[in-house]
């Protein structure tokens, strides 16, 4: 089973904060674990304000970027908006397109074909710009490591503005301007914006420089929230503020495209960050995975309801196809992994390039190790890498960079391309690197418990405050609770076509509470024990217009649980 970690806190601080805020001890503990230790930080947390975002001109290169765009408008140049094919990329492109159109700047957009061009700026894209007599490219969510491609654009007489958030390499491209808070000597105080976030700061700076009403930029916050949640960047600082207001817009006045996607998902309740992660984002991602990412952009920028409905149907069909392909690849990958190794590295020429990232994440769920899944085509292997908590897979691949044709990413997720003939050597060196740095402790999957909770003390007031912790993401995850020695008021139920889901009815002093565990029925294949221990999050279940609290099970045990 997983290890349940419960961190201890300073009792004096807990009671002081509870008293200062007039909240329960339980709420005080949850706040302190999120770095909120006084009244002012609590106020900013519960009442986010756009006034607390940072000056975009603090970002290195911003003045050059804005000046170049202003010049493009004055000279009636056509701008090519170049993006990635994931949610961050397509949201970025859609946002920048809507902005440039609003400012009467001539523009087109280009998204690379995942299979023909791969990630980042491509020669094909630059050739397209040259053919269309385009003199400025704005690269969004890519470009920071495309040195050769930017040089190629420069030779063609095309300037490039890079808006990226990925880790830069030792040498930067010779772009007319680079916006990336992670580049050296950048004084921007928040380093963890997504690509769309960097693009939004660019737009904000343009508005400020031209004396325009900055509140007009808030119309793009739904797209920014979508990208921020989907890209799994830390949900703190600006990211949380922008997502908070972006979700408000999605729930009150969404773009037509998002409105139709929500209808496709039959979401009738208030949209949350979880709905984006598990509902909206997969639909948008499916375009780039199965067909072409331009379908997602067309949906997000379109205003004609007939066309929007058609585009949403396409994305929904793409996503259904994706699910089938993903299941088949996962089953094949499970047969290929070496259970004795420190890594999961698998490859096949038959695997669909668009879903290998999802498969990599699924493999980690089943076999908790740093994982790379490769898809082969034309003598090259394209891989999606995913890591486990506490292990930097970017650095591990970096040690094998001499074997990579292309490489980029983050601490926990990366993409790479290698030659087929280098696969076995790469696999061996990557395994060796991981084995040398990965501790036995890191290999044990852990669940961080926010607190042990007495379910009999759970009430609507507690949950009402708990809901105000949203939006959730890394750095502000859904609070995780543990409860021990629980009794069931009925035998467990096994749900779903394959009986993979688990439903429990927990007996309390004065009532009962439901608990649901998705894909967790194997943890309780049989039950004849008196007590059960649960690790869970809280959510609200709505059935027949009636609301009730429900436990969303993350793990369970019938024995004494290892905690610290």
DRENROKE-313413 format. One record per residue (C-alpha): residue number from 1; x, z, y. Coordinates in Angstrom, 3 decimals, decimal comma. Layout:
BEGIN
NODE NUM X Z Y
...
REM end
This chain:
BEGIN
NODE 1 0,000 0,000 0,000
NODE 2 0,995 -0,219 3,663
NODE 3 2,632 2,691 5,414
NODE 4 0,469 4,407 8,013
NODE 5 2,477 5,597 11,011
NODE 6 1,008 8,120 13,420
NODE 7 3,222 8,907 16,412
NODE 8 3,174 12,360 17,979
NODE 9 2,611 12,875 21,714
NODE 10 3,326 15,556 24,288
NODE 11 0,343 17,966 24,183
NODE 12 0,837 19,066 27,815
NODE 13 0,665 15,441 29,007
NODE 14 -2,420 14,775 26,854
NODE 15 -4,370 17,696 28,315
NODE 16 -3,217 17,040 31,880
NODE 17 -4,263 13,380 31,807
NODE 18 -7,583 14,265 30,177
NODE 19 -8,220 16,781 32,957
NODE 20 -7,111 14,406 35,753
NODE 21 -9,351 11,590 34,505
NODE 22 -12,194 13,753 33,175
NODE 23 -12,026 12,076 29,772
NODE 24 -11,804 13,348 26,210
NODE 25 -8,552 14,312 24,529
NODE 26 -8,966 11,295 22,251
NODE 27 -9,199 8,854 25,179
NODE 28 -6,229 10,545 26,839
NODE 29 -4,114 10,013 23,706
NODE 30 -5,021 6,329 23,552
NODE 31 -4,066 5,816 27,198
NODE 32 -0,706 7,576 26,880
NODE 33 0,174 5,419 23,884
NODE 34 -0,299 2,411 26,191
NODE 35 2,035 3,825 28,806
NODE 36 -0,737 5,093 31,059
NODE 37 0,198 8,607 32,117
NODE 38 -1,334 9,218 35,542
NODE 39 -4,421 8,575 37,624
NODE 40 -3,076 5,484 39,444
NODE 41 -1,956 3,665 36,297
NODE 42 -5,306 4,518 34,665
NODE 43 -7,140 3,099 37,676
NODE 44 -5,166 -0,161 37,410
NODE 45 -5,844 -0,261 33,677
NODE 46 -9,595 0,274 33,837
NODE 47 -10,112 -1,644 37,094
NODE 48 -7,726 -4,616 37,030
NODE 49 -7,450 -6,461 40,327
NODE 50 -6,031 -9,864 41,144
NODE 51 -4,356 -8,248 44,146
NODE 52 -1,858 -6,696 41,700
NODE 53 -0,459 -10,048 40,571
NODE 54 2,993 -11,181 41,695
NODE 55 4,086 -13,529 44,456
NODE 56 4,633 -16,935 42,787
NODE 57 7,558 -17,676 45,132
NODE 58 9,551 -14,937 43,402
NODE 59 9,945 -17,399 40,531
NODE 60 13,216 -19,297 40,668
NODE 61 12,734 -22,975 41,511
NODE 62 9,232 -22,555 42,939
NODE 63 10,054 -23,826 46,436
NODE 64 11,636 -26,986 44,988
NODE 65 8,660 -27,564 42,665
NODE 66 6,058 -27,200 45,414
NODE 67 8,026 -29,359 47,860
NODE 68 8,343 -32,108 45,266
NODE 69 4,607 -32,087 44,534
NODE 70 3,773 -32,177 48,238
NODE 71 6,089 -35,190 48,599
NODE 72 4,381 -36,892 45,650
NODE 73 1,010 -36,481 47,350
NODE 74 2,279 -37,799 50,701
NODE 75 3,850 -40,863 49,077
NODE 76 0,800 -41,528 46,853
NODE 77 2,933 -41,214 43,730
NODE 78 1,272 -40,937 40,329
NODE 79 2,085 -37,739 38,446
NODE 80 2,211 -37,556 34,646
NODE 81 1,077 -34,210 33,242
NODE 82 2,946 -33,691 29,965
NODE 83 1,940 -30,887 27,593
NODE 84 2,112 -29,443 24,114
NODE 85 -0,560 -29,955 21,454
NODE 86 -1,502 -26,294 20,939
NODE 87 -4,050 -24,239 22,917
NODE 88 -1,502 -23,178 25,526
NODE 89 -0,423 -26,779 26,010
NODE 90 -3,883 -28,352 26,139
NODE 91 -5,207 -25,610 28,444
NODE 92 -2,188 -26,133 30,717
NODE 93 -2,714 -29,890 30,873
NODE 94 -6,450 -29,506 31,520
NODE 95 -5,858 -26,975 34,295
NODE 96 -3,172 -29,059 35,995
NODE 97 -5,298 -32,210 35,742
NODE 98 -8,325 -30,531 37,339
NODE 99 -6,101 -29,104 40,076
NODE 100 -4,377 -32,400 40,923
NODE 101 -7,681 -34,256 40,951
NODE 102 -9,096 -31,631 43,319
NODE 103 -6,135 -32,228 45,642
NODE 104 -6,588 -36,000 45,425
NODE 105 -3,225 -36,489 43,707
NODE 106 -3,105 -39,539 41,451
NODE 107 -2,374 -38,373 37,918
NODE 108 -2,495 -39,115 34,216
NODE 109 -1,861 -36,866 31,243
NODE 110 0,134 -37,293 28,061
NODE 111 0,285 -35,197 24,912
NODE 112 2,741 -36,130 22,165
NODE 113 1,557 -37,015 18,696
NODE 114 2,477 -34,092 16,450
NODE 115 3,482 -36,391 13,622
NODE 116 5,105 -39,303 15,403
NODE 117 6,835 -37,472 18,252
NODE 118 6,844 -33,774 17,476
NODE 119 7,074 -30,950 19,977
NODE 120 8,342 -31,321 23,538
NODE 121 9,242 -34,161 25,873
NODE 122 9,635 -37,384 23,935
NODE 123 11,235 -40,734 24,676
NODE 124 7,850 -42,316 23,966
NODE 125 6,237 -40,188 26,651
NODE 126 8,940 -41,006 29,185
NODE 127 8,690 -44,714 28,345
NODE 128 4,933 -44,458 28,931
NODE 129 5,582 -42,914 32,349
NODE 130 8,040 -45,672 33,238
NODE 131 5,625 -48,392 32,124
NODE 132 2,875 -46,842 34,289
NODE 133 5,194 -46,718 37,309
NODE 134 5,123 -42,932 37,325
NODE 135 7,859 -41,194 39,273
NODE 136 7,143 -37,514 38,568
NODE 137 6,474 -35,668 35,306
NODE 138 5,172 -32,095 35,236
NODE 139 6,055 -30,711 31,800
NODE 140 3,895 -27,766 30,765
NODE 141 4,645 -25,362 27,900
NODE 142 7,703 -27,434 26,974
NODE 143 10,859 -28,955 28,408
NODE 144 13,255 -26,014 28,727
NODE 145 15,469 -27,229 25,865
NODE 146 14,901 -30,997 26,227
NODE 147 18,232 -31,806 27,909
NODE 148 18,593 -35,343 26,520
NODE 149 14,989 -36,248 27,280
NODE 150 15,239 -35,095 30,897
NODE 151 18,477 -37,050 31,288
NODE 152 16,662 -40,096 29,915
NODE 153 13,858 -39,601 32,441
NODE 154 16,388 -39,278 35,271
NODE 155 18,013 -42,590 34,241
NODE 156 14,563 -44,165 34,455
NODE 157 14,194 -42,873 38,016
NODE 158 11,637 -40,228 37,005
NODE 159 11,810 -36,652 38,314
NODE 160 10,782 -33,795 36,035
NODE 161 9,308 -30,410 36,965
NODE 162 9,464 -28,021 34,002
NODE 163 6,865 -25,230 33,670
NODE 164 7,845 -23,423 30,496
NODE 165 8,028 -19,933 29,029
NODE 166 10,134 -20,449 25,913
NODE 167 13,651 -19,072 25,647
NODE 168 16,143 -21,307 27,457
NODE 169 19,294 -22,520 25,747
NODE 170 22,829 -22,022 27,131
NODE 171 22,477 -25,199 29,205
NODE 172 19,410 -26,091 31,265
NODE 173 17,989 -29,602 31,672
NODE 174 18,791 -31,402 34,936
NODE 175 15,224 -31,286 36,189
NODE 176 14,220 -31,471 39,855
NODE 177 12,806 -27,951 39,394
NODE 178 12,580 -25,473 36,533
NODE 179 9,912 -22,774 36,480
NODE 180 10,554 -20,287 33,698
NODE 181 10,722 -16,534 34,329
NODE 182 13,108 -16,193 31,366
NODE 183 15,853 -18,331 32,919
NODE 184 18,928 -16,572 34,260
NODE 185 18,850 -15,241 37,825
NODE 186 15,062 -15,514 38,035
NODE 187 13,693 -12,561 40,014
NODE 188 10,120 -12,959 38,878
NODE 189 9,168 -9,437 37,706
NODE 190 7,002 -10,388 34,732
NODE 191 8,730 -12,404 32,018
NODE 192 5,938 -12,851 29,471
NODE 193 3,559 -15,400 30,963
NODE 194 2,377 -18,158 28,650
NODE 195 3,018 -21,800 29,582
NODE 196 -0,372 -22,038 31,251
NODE 197 0,477 -18,875 33,199
NODE 198 3,614 -20,506 34,605
NODE 199 1,545 -23,572 35,524
NODE 200 -1,017 -21,339 37,226
NODE 201 1,702 -19,695 39,358
NODE 202 2,805 -23,213 40,373
NODE 203 -0,736 -24,049 41,462
NODE 204 -1,016 -20,720 43,304
NODE 205 2,225 -21,406 45,167
NODE 206 0,965 -24,846 46,210
NODE 207 -2,195 -23,262 47,620
NODE 208 -0,207 -20,652 49,552
NODE 209 2,276 -23,200 50,915
NODE 210 -0,548 -25,425 52,159
NODE 211 -2,649 -22,615 53,642
NODE 212 -5,512 -23,180 51,191
NODE 213 -7,996 -20,580 49,954
NODE 214 -6,278 -18,922 46,989
NODE 215 -9,637 -17,873 45,541
NODE 216 -10,276 -21,521 44,662
NODE 217 -7,609 -21,180 41,957
NODE 218 -9,759 -18,573 40,186
NODE 219 -11,880 -21,420 38,804
NODE 220 -9,007 -22,018 36,345
NODE 221 -8,915 -18,469 34,998
NODE 222 -11,102 -19,305 31,986
NODE 223 -8,467 -21,816 30,840
NODE 224 -5,691 -19,333 31,584
NODE 225 -7,414 -16,601 29,567
NODE 226 -7,883 -19,017 26,696
NODE 227 -4,180 -19,913 26,679
NODE 228 -2,953 -16,332 27,152
NODE 229 -4,937 -14,952 24,233
NODE 230 -4,242 -17,904 21,939
NODE 231 -0,476 -17,818 22,565
NODE 232 -0,315 -14,133 21,582
NODE 233 1,797 -13,122 24,575
NODE 234 1,842 -9,424 25,587
NODE 235 -1,531 -8,351 26,982
NODE 236 -0,019 -6,336 29,801
NODE 237 0,686 -6,745 33,520
NODE 238 -0,475 -10,129 34,868
NODE 239 -1,561 -11,390 31,469
NODE 240 -4,142 -8,637 31,131
NODE 241 -5,381 -9,089 34,711
NODE 242 -5,795 -12,853 34,369
NODE 243 -7,435 -12,517 30,963
NODE 244 -9,809 -9,828 32,238
NODE 245 -11,117 -12,122 34,980
NODE 246 -10,900 -15,215 32,801
NODE 247 -13,193 -13,609 30,236
NODE 248 -15,581 -12,717 33,057
NODE 249 -15,743 -16,382 34,008
NODE 250 -16,214 -17,470 30,384
NODE 251 -19,157 -15,077 30,066
NODE 252 -20,713 -15,805 33,452
NODE 253 -19,824 -19,382 34,358
NODE 254 -17,814 -21,168 31,669
NODE 255 -16,735 -24,770 31,896
NODE 256 -19,098 -27,109 30,064
NODE 257 -16,510 -27,705 27,359
NODE 258 -16,085 -24,014 26,570
NODE 259 -19,839 -23,495 26,750
NODE 260 -20,396 -26,095 24,036
NODE 261 -17,639 -24,655 21,831
NODE 262 -19,255 -21,237 22,095
NODE 263 -22,569 -22,802 21,049
NODE 264 -20,835 -24,425 18,069
NODE 265 -19,660 -21,007 16,977
NODE 266 -23,149 -19,531 17,443
NODE 267 -21,721 -16,754 19,618
NODE 268 -24,635 -15,006 21,319
NODE 269 -22,925 -11,801 22,395
NODE 270 -20,365 -11,243 25,122
NODE 271 -17,203 -13,269 24,424
NODE 272 -14,109 -11,136 23,838
NODE 273 -10,431 -11,826 23,280
NODE 274 -11,149 -11,560 19,560
NODE 275 -13,702 -14,387 19,830
NODE 276 -11,007 -16,539 21,429
NODE 277 -8,411 -15,682 18,770
NODE 278 -10,602 -16,245 15,739
NODE 279 -13,237 -18,652 17,023
NODE 280 -12,538 -20,775 20,103
NODE 281 -8,755 -21,176 19,777
NODE 282 -8,826 -22,498 16,177
NODE 283 -11,346 -25,157 17,221
NODE 284 -9,143 -26,348 20,090
NODE 285 -5,990 -26,166 17,985
NODE 286 -7,645 -28,247 15,281
NODE 287 -7,505 -31,322 17,517
NODE 288 -3,702 -31,368 17,592
NODE 289 -3,448 -30,340 13,952
NODE 290 -5,767 -32,912 12,404
NODE 291 -6,320 -35,755 14,903
NODE 292 -4,850 -35,755 18,430
NODE 293 -4,621 -33,042 21,073
NODE 294 -6,029 -35,381 23,733
NODE 295 -9,450 -34,722 22,183
NODE 296 -9,158 -31,084 23,240
NODE 297 -8,142 -32,018 26,789
NODE 298 -11,008 -34,485 27,061
NODE 299 -13,391 -31,688 26,098
NODE 300 -11,932 -29,202 28,599
NODE 301 -11,956 -31,552 31,605
NODE 302 -15,209 -33,430 30,927
NODE 303 -18,373 -32,691 32,921
NODE 304 -20,773 -35,119 31,233
NODE 305 -22,817 -33,095 28,730
NODE 306 -23,286 -36,031 26,355
NODE 307 -19,541 -36,640 26,094
NODE 308 -18,816 -32,912 25,845
NODE 309 -21,195 -32,593 22,904
NODE 310 -19,464 -35,511 21,174
NODE 311 -15,990 -33,996 21,752
NODE 312 -17,093 -30,566 20,513
NODE 313 -18,471 -32,182 17,337
NODE 314 -15,083 -33,831 16,761
NODE 315 -13,203 -30,548 17,170
NODE 316 -15,603 -28,728 14,870
NODE 317 -15,173 -31,396 12,167
NODE 318 -11,385 -31,252 12,616
NODE 319 -11,454 -27,499 12,088
NODE 320 -13,526 -27,742 8,909
NODE 321 -11,025 -30,250 7,534
NODE 322 -8,168 -27,978 8,587
NODE 323 -9,586 -25,093 6,563
NODE 324 -9,673 -27,171 3,370
NODE 325 -6,132 -28,514 3,843
NODE 326 -4,812 -25,043 4,677
NODE 327 -6,269 -23,513 1,518
NODE 328 -4,709 -26,208 -0,699
NODE 329 -1,252 -25,917 0,898
NODE 330 -1,314 -22,123 0,677
NODE 331 -2,047 -22,264 -3,052
NODE 332 0,865 -24,691 -3,561
NODE 333 3,226 -22,646 -1,369
NODE 334 2,483 -19,453 -3,314
NODE 335 3,758 -21,167 -6,466
NODE 336 7,012 -22,142 -4,750
NODE 337 8,130 -18,843 -3,210
NODE 338 10,916 -16,784 -4,726
NODE 339 9,625 -13,228 -4,983
NODE 340 13,168 -11,869 -5,411
NODE 341 14,510 -13,311 -2,134
NODE 342 14,428 -11,716 1,321
NODE 343 12,631 -14,730 2,771
NODE 344 9,822 -17,155 2,067
NODE 345 11,224 -20,677 2,634
NODE 346 9,227 -23,505 1,073
NODE 347 8,896 -27,234 1,578
NODE 348 6,918 -30,277 0,456
NODE 349 6,577 -33,886 1,559
NODE 350 2,863 -33,666 0,809
NODE 351 2,049 -30,863 3,237
NODE 352 0,171 -31,556 6,436
NODE 353 2,415 -30,817 9,391
NODE 354 -0,476 -29,570 11,477
NODE 355 -1,272 -26,511 9,377
NODE 356 2,117 -25,269 8,144
NODE 357 2,240 -22,661 10,921
NODE 358 -1,024 -21,121 9,735
NODE 359 0,197 -21,202 6,133
NODE 360 3,400 -19,413 7,176
NODE 361 1,324 -16,603 8,707
NODE 362 -0,845 -16,387 5,587
NODE 363 2,238 -16,166 3,356
NODE 364 3,462 -13,176 5,348
NODE 365 0,108 -11,475 4,821
NODE 366 0,587 -11,883 1,064
NODE 367 4,390 -11,573 0,806
NODE 368 5,745 -9,612 3,752
NODE 369 8,994 -11,428 4,587
NODE 370 10,351 -13,727 7,321
NODE 371 8,851 -17,095 6,465
NODE 372 9,484 -20,789 7,151
NODE 373 7,210 -23,544 5,852
NODE 374 8,579 -27,094 6,052
NODE 375 6,832 -30,435 5,950
NODE 376 8,915 -33,488 5,036
NODE 377 8,695 -36,979 6,536
NODE 378 11,170 -39,869 6,846
NODE 379 14,182 -37,825 5,827
NODE 380 13,444 -34,924 8,187
NODE 381 11,898 -31,512 7,591
NODE 382 9,788 -29,966 10,315
NODE 383 9,346 -26,225 9,939
NODE 384 7,151 -23,471 11,334
NODE 385 8,736 -20,037 11,250
NODE 386 6,943 -16,705 11,422
NODE 387 8,424 -13,225 11,307
NODE 388 7,562 -9,666 10,404
NODE 389 7,455 -6,787 12,836
NODE 390 10,851 -5,722 14,106
NODE 391 12,778 -8,782 12,946
NODE 392 13,890 -11,489 15,393
NODE 393 13,468 -14,760 13,516
NODE 394 14,558 -16,761 16,567
NODE 395 18,018 -15,184 16,407
NODE 396 18,187 -15,700 12,636
NODE 397 17,530 -19,427 13,016
NODE 398 19,895 -19,547 16,001
NODE 399 22,734 -18,577 13,656
NODE 400 21,933 -21,783 11,734
NODE 401 21,453 -23,918 14,853
NODE 402 24,260 -26,309 13,878
NODE 403 22,006 -27,467 11,019
NODE 404 19,000 -28,026 13,314
NODE 405 18,079 -31,280 15,029
NODE 406 15,554 -29,459 17,238
NODE 407 14,845 -25,780 17,626
NODE 408 12,889 -23,448 19,915
NODE 409 10,535 -20,515 19,979
NODE 410 10,211 -16,750 20,325
NODE 411 11,153 -13,530 18,539
NODE 412 8,279 -13,758 16,063
NODE 413 7,531 -17,502 15,940
NODE 414 9,681 -20,613 16,137
NODE 415 9,710 -24,313 15,303
NODE 416 12,593 -26,392 14,024
NODE 417 13,578 -29,765 12,586
NODE 418 16,401 -30,326 10,095
NODE 419 17,683 -33,254 8,053
NODE 420 16,523 -33,331 4,443
NODE 421 20,097 -33,206 3,163
NODE 422 20,675 -29,939 5,042
NODE 423 17,668 -28,145 3,560
NODE 424 19,390 -26,282 0,728
NODE 425 22,312 -25,244 2,925
NODE 426 19,942 -24,093 5,662
NODE 427 17,863 -22,174 3,162
NODE 428 20,970 -20,434 1,784
NODE 429 22,383 -19,518 5,214
NODE 430 19,016 -18,384 6,557
NODE 431 18,500 -16,184 3,486
NODE 432 21,973 -14,708 3,939
NODE 433 21,400 -14,027 7,638
NODE 434 18,044 -12,324 7,034
NODE 435 19,358 -10,313 4,087
NODE 436 22,255 -8,995 6,181
NODE 437 20,069 -7,831 9,059
NODE 438 16,773 -6,892 7,406
NODE 439 16,463 -3,242 6,445
NODE 440 14,406 -1,916 3,548
NODE 441 12,273 -0,050 6,060
NODE 442 11,471 -3,253 7,951
NODE 443 10,368 -4,880 4,690
NODE 444 7,609 -2,303 4,237
NODE 445 4,484 -3,382 6,032
NODE 446 3,304 -0,745 8,455
NODE 447 0,151 0,037 10,336
NODE 448 0,550 1,918 13,589
NODE 449 -2,180 4,531 13,823
NODE 450 -3,273 5,514 17,314
NODE 451 -4,867 8,714 16,088
NODE 452 -6,621 10,500 13,255
NODE 453 -10,319 10,553 14,123
NODE 454 -13,093 12,829 12,964
NODE 455 -15,979 10,392 12,499
NODE 456 -18,506 13,180 13,004
NODE 457 -17,336 13,434 16,624
NODE 458 -17,798 9,719 17,240
NODE 459 -20,469 8,967 19,821
NODE 460 -21,618 6,160 22,128
NODE 461 -19,802 7,620 25,148
NODE 462 -16,478 7,443 23,340
NODE 463 -17,101 3,837 22,321
NODE 464 -18,347 2,917 25,803
NODE 465 -14,981 3,982 27,263
NODE 466 -13,132 2,401 24,357
NODE 467 -14,668 -0,996 25,188
NODE 468 -13,032 -0,767 28,624
NODE 469 -9,605 -0,971 26,956
NODE 470 -10,169 -4,691 26,527
NODE 471 -8,903 -7,382 26,711
NODE 472 -6,694 -6,783 23,709
NODE 473 -3,488 -8,331 22,498
NODE 474 0,156 -7,370 21,867
NODE 475 1,022 -4,302 23,947
NODE 476 -2,658 -3,397 24,182
NODE 477 -3,944 -3,901 20,671
NODE 478 -7,290 -2,694 19,393
NODE 479 -6,967 1,083 18,871
NODE 480 -6,390 1,835 15,205
NODE 481 -7,781 5,029 13,696
NODE 482 -7,412 6,832 10,400
NODE 483 -9,899 9,145 8,724
NODE 484 -9,196 11,093 5,537
NODE 485 -11,339 12,588 2,805
NODE 486 -14,401 10,457 3,480
NODE 487 -17,336 10,322 1,086
NODE 488 -19,379 7,258 0,211
NODE 489 -23,153 7,471 0,330
NODE 490 -23,564 4,467 -1,974
NODE 491 -21,439 2,397 -4,382
NODE 492 -19,169 -0,199 -2,715
NODE 493 -20,600 -3,685 -2,143
NODE 494 -18,562 -6,846 -2,716
NODE 495 -19,612 -9,695 -0,440
NODE 496 -18,918 -13,403 -0,025
NODE 497 -19,023 -16,259 -2,499
NODE 498 -15,822 -15,040 -4,122
NODE 499 -16,657 -11,343 -3,617
NODE 500 -13,527 -10,986 -1,487
NODE 501 -15,110 -8,829 1,222
NODE 502 -15,816 -5,127 0,962
NODE 503 -18,673 -3,142 2,466
NODE 504 -18,881 0,653 2,379
NODE 505 -21,458 3,173 3,540
NODE 506 -19,638 6,281 4,781
NODE 507 -21,473 9,604 4,645
NODE 508 -21,293 11,720 7,802
NODE 509 -22,691 15,183 8,522
NODE 510 -25,872 13,918 10,195
NODE 511 -25,907 10,192 9,453
NODE 512 -24,047 7,285 7,854
NODE 513 -21,766 4,585 9,210
NODE 514 -21,004 1,139 7,789
NODE 515 -17,473 -0,054 7,101
NODE 516 -16,525 -3,674 6,444
NODE 517 -13,216 -4,923 5,039
NODE 518 -12,688 -8,680 5,163
NODE 519 -10,629 -10,003 2,240
NODE 520 -9,969 -6,431 1,118
NODE 521 -12,153 -6,088 -1,981
NODE 522 -8,992 -6,136 -4,150
NODE 523 -8,074 -2,737 -2,698
NODE 524 -11,153 -1,196 -4,257
NODE 525 -11,785 -3,227 -7,377
NODE 526 -13,347 -0,137 -8,947
NODE 527 -14,365 3,193 -7,514
NODE 528 -14,934 6,493 -9,243
NODE 529 -13,187 8,812 -6,816
NODE 530 -14,783 11,551 -4,756
NODE 531 -12,888 10,815 -1,522
NODE 532 -11,479 7,816 0,278
NODE 533 -9,026 7,423 3,186
NODE 534 -9,597 4,628 5,692
NODE 535 -7,511 2,947 8,370
NODE 536 -9,747 0,959 10,765
NODE 537 -10,735 -0,278 14,183
NODE 538 -14,142 0,285 15,754
NODE 539 -16,555 -2,444 16,682
NODE 540 -20,211 -2,899 17,507
NODE 541 -22,451 -4,582 14,994
NODE 542 -25,606 -6,273 16,300
NODE 543 -28,346 -7,047 13,796
NODE 544 -31,923 -7,906 14,727
NODE 545 -31,113 -6,933 18,336
NODE 546 -30,087 -3,443 17,204
NODE 547 -26,595 -2,170 18,000
NODE 548 -24,652 0,167 15,746
NODE 549 -21,037 1,229 15,427
NODE 550 -19,079 -0,140 12,501
NODE 551 -15,631 0,440 11,033
NODE 552 -13,497 -2,659 10,571
NODE 553 -11,232 -1,655 7,692
NODE 554 -7,532 -2,553 7,915
NODE 555 -6,392 -0,584 4,859
NODE 556 -7,643 2,091 2,475
NODE 557 -6,321 4,568 -0,025
NODE 558 -7,657 6,810 -2,736
NODE 559 -4,477 8,866 -2,816
NODE 560 -2,428 10,903 -0,411
NODE 561 -1,190 8,569 2,312
NODE 562 2,404 8,272 3,486
NODE 563 2,366 9,084 7,190
NODE 564 4,823 10,191 9,853
REM end
